[in-house]
Amino acid sequence: MFAPIVVLVRTCLGQAKFNQLRGKGIALHSQVITAVCNRFGIERTTRQNLIRTARDNGKKLGFLA
């Protein structure tokens, strides 16, 4: 779904800059998931599963194209 946009952005920015930006986005998203889990007392294993689910959904939607 989003793969064409991701490919276009990667082409415009260049592979190295794109990877750096993508890494920052993934890190921020993981931090948000961790903060929510900490606030609601969700266990570590559940948090890890949520992060894995986010990664898998990103692949399906084309964010990791």
Number of C-alpha atoms within 10 A of each C-alpha: 9 14 15 12 13 17 17 11 13 18 11 11 13 11 13 10 12 17 13 10 14 16 12 12 12 14 12 12 14 19 13 12 17 18 14 13 16 13 9 9 9 13 10 12 9 11 18 14 11 16 18 13 12 16 16 14 13 14 14 14 13 16 18 15 14
